[in-house]
Amino acid sequence: MDIIFHYPPELTQLLIDTIPLLCRSKRDVLLFFKGAGVPQDLWDDLDMRVRNDRKNIHKYEIVRTVLTRLNEQGERTLRERREVLKRVVECEDFSTCWPSDQLKVKGLVAETRRVVDVKDSFTRMKQEQDRERRTRVAETTKREETAERRRAEIRLIKRDLFALFSESNPQKRGKALESVLNRMFKADGILIRDAFTVKGMQGEGVVEQIDGVVEISGHVYLVEMKWWASPLGKAEVSEHLVNVYHRGQTRGICISHSGFTGPAITICREGLRESVFVLCELEEIVMLLERNEDHLEFWRAKIHAAITHKNPLFRPLMER
């Protein structure tokens, strides 16, 4: 039974009115508290008065004094307060009461139960509200910590991407671009797999080189990343188109530092009949990071333009 830490005033008064009627004598009142486990030092002086001067002490005074002392003890006597209240609200046999008191004490016990039920209900509601508040605070804190970790990672990604513009080794720069952009996809929670190679049967060597795999809105995209000095032509994007076509429902994304030639864009537009294919220029990624734009919305806008308008090279940040 959930009990209020301290008896509130209305409950205290009910107990003061009820316990004396449950006990026929002053000695019985002391035995009631002793049976509830109330420490003897809280009622020993009252016992002495009952023994030596019983006419000048009343049952109500005994109950009031003991309950007041129990309340004052705080947490130390929490168990005893619960037990006193438990013995009152669970009382079903009133044969030990004076016959003239039985109807009155039945009503007081019933009222005590009602007050306890109300108090316990409010206590449970408050506990539930506190639990929900703690849960909300924990969730908010977790979201804020996750967001801050992502912001910190994006700052590092931005720094490393911009550093590539001063790298003179094309091969090293291209490999580093894969790593940086895959980290960006990972920070957005859409990276499925980093760069990997697909090998053929014995003697065939490497069949395919996949720079990354991402999942956007439930669809899997193979990602190709290129840092060339000249725009990617039809032959270069066609190779990636073939990799996509050979995987059924897979879609494709091609990111190029140097842009795309007209024929490359045309072949991708025609390829939209077979699968969704999105072209992206590295300049768009730079702008995305500089502006701190929503990354997923950026990709969804490009995908929507490819599907709806058959435009594989839609630039959402430049169209505003």
C-alpha positions as CSV (number, residue, x, y, z in Angstrom):
1,M,0.0,0.0,0.0
2,D,1.4,3.4,-1.0
3,I,1.4,5.6,2.1
4,I,2.0,9.3,2.3
5,F,5.5,10.0,3.8
6,H,3.9,11.9,6.7
7,Y,0.2,11.7,7.7
8,P,-1.5,14.8,6.3
9,P,-3.7,16.7,8.8
10,E,-7.1,15.2,7.8
11,L,-5.8,11.7,8.0
12,T,-4.1,12.3,11.3
13,Q,-7.4,13.6,12.7
14,L,-9.3,10.5,11.4
15,L,-6.8,8.2,13.0
16,I,-7.1,10.1,16.3
17,D,-10.9,9.7,16.1
18,T,-10.9,6.1,15.0
19,I,-8.1,4.2,17.0
20,P,-9.6,5.0,20.5
21,L,-12.9,3.5,19.4
22,L,-11.2,0.4,18.1
23,C,-9.7,-0.2,21.5
24,R,-11.8,-0.6,24.6
25,S,-9.2,0.5,27.1
26,K,-6.2,2.7,27.4
27,R,-4.0,-0.4,27.8
28,D,-5.5,-1.7,24.5
29,V,-4.5,1.5,22.8
30,L,-0.9,1.0,23.9
31,L,-1.0,-2.6,22.8
32,F,-2.4,-1.5,19.4
33,F,0.7,0.7,18.9
34,K,3.0,-1.9,20.3
35,G,1.6,-4.5,17.9
36,A,2.2,-2.1,15.0
37,G,5.9,-2.0,15.9
38,V,6.0,1.6,17.3
39,P,9.2,2.0,19.3
40,Q,8.7,1.8,23.0
41,D,10.5,5.1,23.6
42,L,7.6,6.8,21.8
43,W,5.0,5.6,24.2
44,D,6.9,4.4,27.3
45,D,6.0,7.6,29.3
46,L,2.4,7.3,28.3
47,D,2.4,3.7,29.6
48,M,3.8,5.0,32.9
49,R,1.0,7.5,33.2
50,V,-1.6,4.8,32.4
51,R,-0.1,2.7,35.2
52,N,0.2,5.5,37.8
53,D,-2.5,8.1,36.9
54,R,-4.9,6.5,34.5
55,K,-7.7,8.9,35.4
56,N,-5.9,11.9,34.1
57,I,-5.0,10.5,30.6
58,H,-7.5,9.7,27.9
59,K,-7.3,7.3,24.9
60,Y,-7.5,10.2,22.5
61,E,-4.5,11.9,24.2
62,I,-2.5,8.7,23.9
63,V,-3.3,8.3,20.2
64,R,-2.6,12.0,19.4
65,T,0.7,12.0,21.2
66,V,2.0,8.7,19.6
67,L,0.9,9.8,16.1
68,T,2.5,13.2,16.5
69,R,5.8,11.6,17.6
70,L,5.6,9.1,14.7
71,N,5.2,11.9,12.2
72,E,8.1,13.8,13.8
73,Q,10.5,10.8,13.4
74,G,10.3,11.2,9.6
75,E,11.8,8.4,7.6
76,R,13.0,6.4,10.7
77,T,9.4,5.4,11.5
78,L,8.0,5.2,8.0
79,R,7.3,1.4,8.4
80,E,5.5,1.9,11.7
81,R,3.3,4.6,10.2
82,R,2.3,2.4,7.4
83,E,1.6,-0.5,9.7
84,V,-0.7,1.7,12.0
85,L,-2.6,2.8,9.0
86,K,-2.8,-0.7,7.5
87,R,-4.3,-2.0,10.7
88,V,-7.0,0.6,10.7
89,V,-8.1,0.4,7.0
90,E,-8.0,-3.5,7.0
91,C,-10.1,-3.8,10.2
92,E,-13.2,-6.0,9.5
93,D,-14.0,-7.3,13.0
94,F,-15.5,-4.7,15.3
95,S,-16.6,-7.1,18.0
96,T,-13.7,-5.9,20.3
97,C,-15.2,-2.4,20.3
98,W,-17.7,-1.2,22.8
99,P,-21.2,-2.0,21.3
100,S,-22.2,1.7,21.5
101,D,-19.1,2.6,19.4
102,Q,-19.4,0.0,16.6
103,L,-21.5,1.9,14.1
104,K,-19.5,5.1,14.6
105,V,-16.1,3.3,14.2
106,K,-17.4,1.5,11.1
107,G,-18.1,4.8,9.5
108,L,-14.7,6.2,10.6
109,V,-12.8,3.2,9.2
110,A,-14.7,3.5,5.9
111,E,-13.9,7.3,5.7
112,T,-10.2,6.5,6.5
113,R,-10.1,4.0,3.6
114,R,-11.7,6.6,1.3
115,V,-9.1,9.3,2.3
116,V,-6.2,6.8,1.9
117,D,-7.5,5.8,-1.5
118,V,-7.7,9.4,-2.6
119,K,-4.3,10.2,-1.2
120,D,-2.8,7.1,-2.7
121,S,-4.4,7.9,-6.1
122,F,-2.9,11.4,-6.1
123,T,0.5,9.9,-4.9
124,R,0.4,7.4,-7.8
125,M,-0.6,10.1,-10.3
126,K,2.3,12.3,-9.0
127,Q,4.7,9.4,-9.2
128,E,3.6,8.7,-12.8
129,Q,3.8,12.3,-13.7
130,D,7.3,12.4,-12.2
131,R,8.3,9.3,-14.1
132,E,7.0,10.7,-17.4
133,R,8.8,14.0,-16.7
134,R,12.1,12.1,-16.0
135,T,11.5,10.1,-19.2
136,R,10.9,13.2,-21.2
137,V,14.0,14.9,-19.7
138,A,16.1,11.8,-20.4
139,E,14.9,11.6,-24.0
140,T,15.4,15.3,-24.6
141,T,18.9,15.1,-23.1
142,K,19.7,12.1,-25.3
143,R,18.4,13.9,-28.4
144,E,20.5,16.9,-27.6
145,E,23.6,14.9,-27.0
146,T,23.0,13.0,-30.3
147,A,22.5,16.3,-32.1
148,E,25.6,17.8,-30.6
149,R,27.7,14.7,-31.5
150,R,26.4,15.0,-35.1
151,R,27.2,18.7,-35.2
152,A,30.7,18.0,-34.0
153,E,31.1,15.2,-36.6
154,I,29.8,17.5,-39.4
155,R,32.3,20.1,-38.4
156,L,35.1,17.6,-38.7
157,I,33.7,16.4,-42.1
158,K,33.5,19.9,-43.4
159,R,37.1,20.6,-42.3
160,D,38.4,17.4,-43.9
161,L,36.5,18.0,-47.1
162,F,37.7,21.5,-47.5
163,A,41.3,20.3,-46.9
164,L,41.0,18.0,-50.0
165,F,41.0,21.1,-52.2
166,S,44.7,21.6,-51.4
167,E,45.6,17.9,-52.0
168,S,47.7,17.6,-55.2
169,N,47.7,13.8,-55.5
170,P,44.6,12.9,-57.5
171,Q,44.5,9.3,-56.4
172,K,45.0,10.1,-52.7
173,R,42.4,12.9,-53.0
174,G,39.8,10.6,-54.7
175,K,40.2,7.9,-52.0
176,A,39.9,10.5,-49.3
177,L,36.7,11.9,-50.8
178,E,35.1,8.5,-50.5
179,S,36.0,8.4,-46.8
180,V,34.8,11.9,-46.1
181,L,31.5,11.6,-47.9
182,N,30.8,8.2,-46.4
183,R,31.3,9.8,-43.0
184,M,28.8,12.4,-43.9
185,F,26.3,9.7,-44.9
186,K,27.0,7.9,-41.6
187,A,26.5,11.0,-39.6
188,D,23.0,11.3,-41.2
189,G,22.3,7.7,-40.3
190,I,21.8,6.5,-43.9
191,L,25.1,4.8,-44.6
192,I,24.8,1.0,-45.0
193,R,28.3,0.2,-46.1
194,D,31.6,1.9,-46.9
195,A,33.5,1.4,-50.1
196,F,34.0,-2.3,-51.2
197,T,35.0,-4.3,-54.2
198,V,33.2,-7.2,-55.9
199,K,35.4,-9.9,-57.3
200,G,34.5,-12.3,-60.1
201,M,35.2,-15.9,-60.6
202,Q,38.8,-17.2,-60.6
203,G,40.9,-15.2,-63.0
204,E,38.4,-12.4,-63.4
205,G,39.8,-10.1,-60.8
206,V,37.8,-7.1,-59.6
207,V,34.5,-6.8,-61.3
208,E,33.0,-3.8,-59.6
209,Q,34.2,-1.0,-57.3
210,I,31.4,0.4,-55.1
211,D,32.3,3.6,-53.2
212,G,29.4,3.4,-50.8
213,V,25.9,2.2,-50.1
214,V,23.2,4.3,-48.5
215,E,19.5,3.9,-47.7
216,I,17.1,6.8,-48.2
217,S,13.3,6.5,-47.5
218,G,13.5,2.7,-47.6
219,H,15.4,2.5,-50.9
220,V,19.0,1.4,-51.4
221,Y,21.4,3.5,-53.4
222,L,24.8,2.6,-54.8
223,V,27.1,5.6,-54.5
224,E,29.9,6.6,-56.9
225,M,32.3,9.4,-56.1
226,K,34.7,11.0,-58.5
227,W,37.2,13.9,-58.3
228,W,38.4,14.4,-61.8
229,A,39.8,17.4,-63.5
230,S,37.2,17.2,-66.3
231,P,33.4,16.6,-66.2
232,L,32.3,13.0,-66.2
233,G,31.2,11.8,-69.6
234,K,28.7,9.2,-70.8
235,A,31.2,6.3,-70.5
236,E,32.0,7.0,-66.8
237,V,28.4,7.3,-65.6
238,S,27.3,4.4,-67.8
239,E,29.6,2.1,-65.9
240,H,27.8,3.0,-62.6
241,L,24.4,2.7,-64.4
242,V,25.2,-0.9,-65.3
243,N,26.2,-1.7,-61.6
244,V,22.8,-0.4,-60.6
245,Y,20.8,-2.2,-63.2
246,H,22.5,-5.5,-62.3
247,R,21.0,-5.3,-58.8
248,G,17.3,-5.3,-59.4
249,Q,15.6,-2.7,-57.2
250,T,18.8,-0.8,-56.4
251,R,19.1,2.9,-57.2
252,G,22.1,5.0,-57.9
253,I,23.8,8.3,-56.8
254,C,26.9,9.7,-58.6
255,I,28.8,12.6,-57.1
256,S,31.4,14.5,-59.2
257,H,33.8,17.3,-58.3
258,S,34.0,18.4,-61.9
259,G,30.3,18.1,-62.9
260,F,28.9,16.1,-65.8
261,T,28.8,16.5,-69.6
262,G,25.6,16.9,-71.5
263,P,25.7,13.3,-72.9
264,A,26.2,12.0,-69.4
265,I,23.2,13.8,-68.1
266,T,21.2,12.6,-71.1
267,I,22.1,8.9,-70.6
268,C,21.1,9.2,-66.9
269,R,17.8,10.8,-67.9
270,E,17.1,7.9,-70.3
271,G,18.1,5.5,-67.6
272,L,15.4,6.7,-65.3
273,R,13.1,4.4,-67.2
274,E,14.9,1.5,-65.6
275,S,15.8,2.8,-62.2
276,V,16.2,6.0,-60.2
277,F,19.5,7.7,-60.8
278,V,20.7,10.9,-59.2
279,L,23.6,13.1,-60.2
280,C,25.2,15.5,-57.7
281,E,28.0,18.0,-58.0
282,L,30.6,18.3,-55.1
283,E,29.8,22.0,-55.1
284,E,26.3,21.1,-53.8
285,I,27.8,19.1,-51.0
286,V,30.0,22.0,-50.0
287,M,27.0,24.4,-50.0
288,L,25.0,21.8,-48.0
289,L,27.7,21.7,-45.3
290,E,28.3,25.5,-45.4
291,R,24.6,26.3,-44.9
292,N,24.0,23.5,-42.3
293,E,21.0,22.4,-44.4
294,D,18.9,19.3,-43.7
295,H,20.9,16.6,-45.5
296,L,18.0,14.1,-45.9
297,E,15.7,16.8,-47.3
298,F,18.4,17.7,-49.8
299,W,18.6,14.1,-51.1
300,R,14.9,13.6,-51.1
301,A,14.5,16.8,-53.2
302,K,17.0,15.5,-55.7
303,I,15.3,12.1,-55.8
304,H,11.9,13.6,-56.2
305,A,13.0,15.7,-59.1
306,A,14.6,12.7,-60.8
307,I,11.4,10.6,-60.4
308,T,8.8,13.3,-61.1
309,H,10.5,15.7,-63.5
310,K,13.0,13.2,-65.0
311,N,15.8,15.6,-64.0
312,P,18.7,13.6,-62.6
313,L,20.8,16.8,-61.9
314,F,18.4,18.9,-59.9
315,R,20.2,21.4,-57.7
316,P,17.8,22.2,-54.8
317,L,20.1,24.6,-53.0
318,M,20.8,26.6,-56.2
319,E,17.2,26.7,-57.3
320,R,16.1,28.8,-54.4
